Amino acid sequence: MKDTNHPSRFGFVKRQLVQLSLLLAIATGLASILNPISAHADTAGTWTATGPMPSVRWGHAAIRLPNGQVLVAGGSDFFSHDGAFSTSAALYDPISNTWSATGSMATPRGGYTLTLLANGKVLAAGGANWSGTLATAELYDYTTGLWTATGSMPDVHIAHTATLLPSGKVLIAGGVNLLPGCCYFAWLGTAATYDPVSGTWSPTGSLAIPRQSSTATLLGNGKVLVAGGYSRGGVFDIAEIYDPAAGTWSFTSSMLGGPNSAPGDGILLPNGNVMVAGGYAPYPGTASVELYDSISGTWSFTGSMGVSRALHTATLMAGGKVLVAGGYAPVAGVISPTAEIYDSVLGTWSPTASMSTGRNSSTATLLSDGRVLVAGGVDDSGIVLASAEVYSAAPDVTPPVIACPAGISVPCSVDLLLPVAFSVTATDDSDPSPTVTSTPPSGSLFPIGQTTVNSTATDASGNHSYCTFTVTRAPLGFAGFLSPIGGADTTGGSFASPVRTFKMGSMISVKFTASCGGSAVLTGVHRLQAVKYNDSTSAGTPIDATAQGTATTGNRFRFADGQWQFNLATKATGMSTGIWLLRAMLSDGSQHSAWIQIK
């Protein structure tokens, strides 16, 4: 656990690991430089203490397990006089808000990485202890609570990055090798991939710029962005892209804010951009925040944090918001308890409740229920912490803002039903992609006339907003029945005053013209019905008309001589003496009627 026979190595390792925490912290005693913060402060967020971890930890790692618990392992109580690296591990249960011990690692280590594999096991890789920098790796099985050794890396790594690739392999890149003796070390550009199936490592292409304390983010295209960091030449702003298919690295554009090291994690936002916030820079540290666009390969500034900070945590929460907490404030020379929320939709920051304890080099883990667990670290007095806190965001009670079309007018068509596409949009201050549903949905088949569409927007918190609009389909133009009937609809007579009288058994020529958009309608299936009325309100069963002669075939109008014609055979149709309503049913669903009398 601890090597007391090598005091020079103690001083060297301490100096180098402290660098990971306090690199370039030269601005003690100065006031923090505040940047503008948006007015919609998220002050309703709260922090709640958990039970203490079984031991103090700094330089540890944490990860959420498939069962919802959080594994915290390794690290050191290094800031005490009798510091030691640890093999111990603990589990946090979000339901009971308590910690319990689990199996210990085989090797004490700090400054290493934990990666959740696709098979549910956790890979611990690299780090350092009193024997120097490590190449060893171990696997934790949460179903048994035990660690087992796996293949060692081709090279030693501490302060490196670890990224789970889409293939299920793990990419380890960069870091530093703490060499024997006082104050000697070598920065690494080497990289390797771990295959969980074989349990072995394979070297892959090396970074062009050796670096430690950089960010690594898996992009939506499956490539990995590594940005910033620190090496023999100091802090720098250079970024590189790893292509897993080729196993090679290539330069992309450099960060705009200048050299940067130990920022918060590179966060992949829901829109595909990567956010990098704060970090060390040549005096005095930075509050700036940059976004990397993987499509254009360029960086741009977004809203700045309210205070400069490094070695803080950054956690993507629901709704595309990012919680930044704690860290070292290089300008003021203090370890801060403050926290801020970044809204990736608005590109702005707002303050939220502060932690009960200022801490840097802690871990932050998103819980299954959307809360964030921050554990361990070092406080402003140099004390390594066993405490942990859970952040709960302010309840979102604001519904999305939904926008419906003012109304949609659809031109006439011979079709009975016509597909109509429309767009209903919604925005939300907490959810970048609220769900929008419409009844009937866009692309549905709409009849003629007016149809009301009801739309609902729902955000991630279950808040709803509503809007309605109408889709109005114009019918085919109909100028009325031609002679010998004449009239239709409002001019088509009535039960008491039919427009024409015909003899029983005669043939009635029913004719009309239809138009759409100023042009004659030459297509469509138009039909004819006859309905007998005993009085103005008592209608019989509609009868499909039977045709006589060549004007039509079956119960269909025929287009001839610029007219739609139907030679109605009164006897074959089953018409008797009395008052009848003739009804032309056009293919678009519109209907036009005229009253006649049969004697």
N, C-alpha and C positions, 0 to 999 in steps of 0.2 A: 504493500500500500504506500509506503513512504520510505525514501532512501536518505537516511541521516548521515551516511558516510560520504556524501558528495555535496558539501556546502557550496562549492562553486557552481555545481549544476543546479542546486536549489535557487541560487541567485539568478542564474541565467534563465531557467524555466519560468521563475516568477516574473522576471522582467519581461519575457516575451509574451507570456499569457496576459499579463497586465496590459501589454500593448494592445491586445485584442479588445480590452475594455476601456482604456484611457488614452488611446493613441491621439497625439496632437492636442491634448487638453491643456492649453497654455494660457487660457483666457480667464483665469480665476479672478473673482472679485468684480467683474464687470457686470453691468445690468444686461438682462436679456433684451435682444432687439425684437420688438413685436412687429408683426406684419398684419395687414388688414384681415379681419375675420368677418365672415358673412353674418348678417344680422339675425338669421334664424337659428339661434344657439340651441343645441341639442342638450340642454341642461337637465332634462328629465331622466337621462340615463343614470344608472346606479351601479355601485360596486358593493359586493357582499363578500365578507371574509369566509374562507373555507376553514375546516380544521387544518392545523399545521401539517406539513409533510413530515415523515418520520425523521428526516435529517435536513440540515441546511444544504443548499446547492447553488453553485455558480459554475458556468461553463458546462452545464448539463444539456440534455435534449429532451424533447417531449413530443408525443404524437398521439392522435386519437385512434383508438382501436376499433375494429368492426363492431364490437359489442357496446360502443358508446363511451367506455371508460377511457381515461387518459393515462398513458404510460410515461413516467418521468424516470430517467436513469442517469447514472454517472455524475460527472461534475466534481467540484472540489469545494472545500471550505477555505480556499486559498488565502483569503485576506486575514485569516487569523494567524497568530504567530506560529502555530504548530500545524499549519495547513496540510491537508492530505487529499489525494484523489480517491474517488469512491467507486466501488463496484455495485453498490446497492441500487435498487429500483423500487418504485412505488406506483400504486394505481390510485387514480382519483375517480370516485363514483359520483357522477352528477346528481343522482337521485338522492343519495344520503348525505351528499356534501362532505364526504369524509375520505381520508387516505388510508391505504393499507399497504403493507409490504408485499412484494412479490419476489420471485427468484432473482438472485444477483448475477451480474455479468461475470465472466471468467477473468476479465482484465479490467483494472481500474482505468478510466479514461475521462478526459474532459476536452472540450473544443472539437467534438466529433459530430457525426450526423446520424439521425434516425430516419429511415424511409419505410413507409408501409408498402409492402409488396402486394401484388394482385392475389396471392394465395392467402393473404391475411397475416402472414408473418411480418416481423419488423427487422430490418437490417440495420445494425449499428456498425459504422465503419470509421476507422482511423482515430484521430485525436492524439492525445499525449498524456503521459504520466511521468513519474520520476525517472523512468528508464529512457525517456526521450519520446520522439514522435513514433506513432504506431502505423503499421500496415495491416494489422489484424482486423478481423470482422467477426461478428456474431449475429445469430438469429434468435429472436424472442418469439415464442409460441404462446399466444394469450390463452389458448385453450388448456395448456398445462402449466403456464406460469414459469416456464423454464427457458434458459438460454443454451444454445449449442453453437459450437464453433463452425465456421464456414471458411471457404478459401480466403487467403490473404491477398491484399491488393499488390500489384506489381511495384508500387512505391509507397512510401510513408506519406501521410497527409494530415495536417491540422489546419483549421480555419479554411477549409475547402468548401466546395458546394456539392450537393447531391440532388439529382433530379431523376424522378421516375419517368422513363420514356414510354411512348405508346406501345412499344413492343413488350413491355413488362420488365425490361432490363433497367439497371440503375447506372446513371452516368456520374462519376466522381471527377472533379476537375479542380486544378490549382491547389492553393494552400501554401504552407510553408513547412520546411523541415528544420526542426530545432537540433542543431549539431552539438556534439559533446563540447564541454568547456563553456566558458563564460562569453556570452555576447556574440556567438557565431551562429548564423542561420542562413538557409538558402531558400529562396522563393521558388515555387514550383509552377511549371506550365503543363506538367504531365496530366494525362487523363486516362481513365479506364472505365470499362463497363462490366457490371456484374450480371451474370445469368442465373436467375433463381432456379432454373430447371437443373442445371449442372452444378450449381454452387461454386462456380469458378469465375475468375476475373480475366479480362482480356484488355491489353493496352489498346488505346485508340489514339486518334490524332491529338497532338499537343496544342494548347493555347499558344498563340503567337507572342503574347505578353504574359510572363509568369505573374501570378497575383494571389493575394489572400484577401479575405474580408470583402469579397465582391458579392453581387447578387446573381442568382441563376433562376431563370423562369422558363417553363415549358410554354411555348407559343401554340396558338391554335393550329398552325401548320405542322406541328410535330417537331419543329426545331427548337433549340435552346438558346436563349439570350443570356450572355454573361456580361455584366456591366460594372465599370468602376473597379475599385480595389486599391491595393497598396503593395509595393515591392521596393527593391533596392533604390529605385529612382524616386521614391516618394509616392504620394497619392496621385491617381490619374483618372481620366475621364473616358478611356478607350473602352469600346464595347466590341464583342465578337459573337458570332452565330455558329452554333454547332449543328451540323447536318448528320443525323443518325444513319441515314442511308449510305452516305459517302464516308462517314467516320472522319470528317474534316471540319476545320474551323475556318471562318472567313471574317474579315472586318466588316462592320456596319458603321453607320455614322456615330460619332462620339457625342456624349452628353453635352448639353448646351451650358450647363452651370459650372463647367470646369471640373477639375479633379475631385473625386469623391471616393470615400471609403467608409465601410461600416454603416451604410444607410439601413433603413428598414428593408424587409424582404421585398423583392420585386413582385408586385401583385398583378396577376392577370385579371383585368377587369372584364365584366360581361360583354363589353363592346369589342374585345380583342386587343385593346391597348394594354401596355404594361406600365404601371405606376411605380416610380422610385422616389421616395421621400426622404429628405434630410440627409444626414451623414456628415462625416468629417470632410473638410476641405482645408486647403491652406488657410490659416487664420481668417475668420474666427468660427468656422463651422457654418452650416447652412440650414435655412428653413425652406429652401426652394424645393419644388416638386416638379418632376418631369414625367412626360408620357412618351412611350415609344410605340410608334405605329409600325407593326410588322409588315404591313402591305407596302408602305412607301419606304420603310427602313430609316425613318427620321424621328428625331426627338422634338418635342415642343413643351413649353412651360404651361403649367396649369396653376391654379391658386396656391399660394404659399401657406405653410403652416403658421400658426400663431407664434411659435417659438422655434429657434434652431434646436436640433436634437440629433444625436447619433446613438447607436447601440440600443435603440428603442425597438418596440415590436410594432408590426403592422399586420392587421388581420382583415381579410375580406369577409364582410357580413352579408346578411340578406339585403336585397335591394341594391346591390352594387355599392354599398357604403363600406368604407375602410376605417377601422379603429386603429389609431396610433396612440401608444401609451408609453409613458416613462422615458427612459433613456438619459443619456448624458447631455446636458445643455452646454455646448462648448463656450458660448459667449459668457454665460454666468459662472461657469465652473462648478455647476451643481448637478446632482442627479435628481431628476424631476419626477413628481407624482402626477403631473398633469396629463390629460388625454384630450384628443381631438377626433372629430369625425369628418372624413372626406366624402362628399357627395359626388359620385362619378357622373351623375346625370347633369348636375349644375356646374361641376368643376370648382366647388367652393368648400371651405372648411368651416366648421363650427365647434366651439368648445363644448365639452361634456364634463361630467363629474370627474374629479380627480381621484386617483387611488389613495388608499389610506397611507401608503408608504411609497416614497420615491424609490425607484429601482431601475437599474440598467442590467443588460446582459441576462434578462429574464426570458422565459419562454411564454408564448401566447398560443393557445390552441382553441380553435372554433369547436364548440360542443354541438352535439346533434340537435339540440333545441334552439340553436342560434346564439346562445350566450358565448362569452369568451373567457377562458381560464388563463390567468397570468400567474406564473409560479416562479418562486425563487429569485435569484439575482443578487445584486449588491446594492446597499442603500448608501446614502450620502456620507455616512460615517465610516464606510469601508467594511461594514458588517455583512457577511453573507447570510441570506435569509432562508428561513424554512416556511415563511408565510406564503399564502396564495390568495388571490382574489378573483371573483367572477363578475364580469361586466354584463349587465342586462340593459339593452337599448330601451329608450323611451318607447312605450307602446305607440304603435302607429294607428291613429284613429282617423286620419284624414283620407277620405276616399280619393280615387284617381279623378283627374279631370278628363271627361270624355267629350269627344266632338263628333257629332253626326252630320251628314250632309244636310243642307237646307231642304232638300227634296229633289227627287229624281223624276224627270219626265222622259218617257220612252216613246219614240215615234211608233206609228201604226205598223202592223205587220199582219200577213195572212195566217201566221202561226197561232195556234190556240194558246200555247205557253211559250214564253220567251225568257232565256237566261239573262239575268241582270247582275252585273258585278258592281260593287260599291266598296268604299273604304270608310271604316269607323276607327278613329285613332284615340289613344288615351295616353296621358302622361301622369306620372306620380312622383312625389318628392322623395319616396323611399324605395320604390320598385322601378328599375329602369325598363322593365318589360311587363306591364300589367296585361292580364289576359282579357281579351275582348271577344264577346260572343254576340251573335245577332240571330233573331228569329223573325222571319226566315233568314238563313245565312246568305252571304254574298255568293252569287252564282246560281241561286235558286231559280226555278222556273216561275215566272209571274204571269197571271192572267191579265186581261184588259181591266181597266178601272183602277181604283186606288187601293193599294195594299199598305198597311202600316207595318213598319219594321221596328221591333223593340230590341235595343242593344244594351248590353251590360258590360261594364269594365270592373275587373276584380284585381286588387293588388295582392302581394304576397302575404299581407296581414289579414286578408279576408274582407277588406273594406270594398264596398260596391258603389258605383255610380251608374246612372241610367240616362238614356236619351232615346227619342223616337223620331222617325221621319217617315215620309210616304214615298212610295214608288207608284207613279201614275202612268199607266199604259193607255195610249190613245187608241180608240177603236177605228176600224175602217170607216171611211166616209160612205154614207148611204143617203141618197137624195129622195128616196121614196119609191114605191112600186109604180111601174109604168102602166100605161093603159093595156088592158081594159080595167084593171083594178084601180090604180091610182091611190095616193095617200099612204101614209105609214106613220106609226107612232102617234104623235100629237095630231096628225091630220088623217089618221087612218080610221076615222069614224068611232062608233061606240056600239054597245049592245042595242041601245035604243035607236041608233041612227047609223046603220051599216053603210059603207060607201057604195056598194054595188049589190045587185040581186041577180042570181043565176038560176037556171032551170036544173032541176034534179036530173042527174045522168049526163049532164053536159060536160065538156072539157073546158077548163079554165086556164088560160095562158097567164102564168105568173112570171113577171119579168122585172128586173131591176138592174141598175148599174152601181158599182162600188168604186171607190177611189182611195188612194193612200199617197200622201205627200204631193197631191196635185196630179197624180198619174192614175190612169184606169187600172183597176185590179183585174188581172187576166188569169190568175191562178187561185187555187184553193178549193176545198171541198165544202160546198154550201148546201144545206139541206132544207126541206120544207115539212112543216107539221100543220095539222088541222085540229082544232079543239072546239067541241060543241058546248054551247052555254045554254042552260035552261032559263037562267036569268042573269043579271049583270055580275053576280058573284058566284054562281054555281056552275063550275066547269067540269066537263067530262074528262076522260082520260085522253091525253094527247095521242093522235094517230099519225104515224109516218105516212106521208102522202105517197100515192102510187102514180107513176107517170103514164102518159098515153102518147104514142107516136115516137118520133125520133128526137124530140127536143132534149131528152135526158135519158139516162140509164139508171134504173133503180131510184133510190131516194136521194138524187143529186141534181143540182142545177147544172145545166150545160151552157158553156159560153159560145155564143154564135151571133154574128151580125152586130158585134159590139155590145151585146147584152147578155146577162145571165137569165136563162129561160127554164121554166118548168111547166110542162103541159099536164095540169092536174086533172086526173080522171076521177070525177066525183063519185061515180058508182063503184069503181074498183077500189077506191080508198075507203068506202063504207060510209060515205057521208049521206045523211038524211035531211029532210026538210027542217029548217030552223036557222038559228043564228050561229055562225061559225067565226072563229078567229084563225086567220091564216098567219103562220109564224115562220119567217125566213131566218134560219139559224146559220150565220156566217161562220167561216172557218176560224176566225179569231175569237169566237165565243159571243160576239154581239148578236142580238136578236131584234128583229123588226116585224111589226104586226099590222094587220088591217082587218077590219070587220066586214064580213059579207053575209048575205042571206041566200039560202037555198030554198026554192019553191018547187 
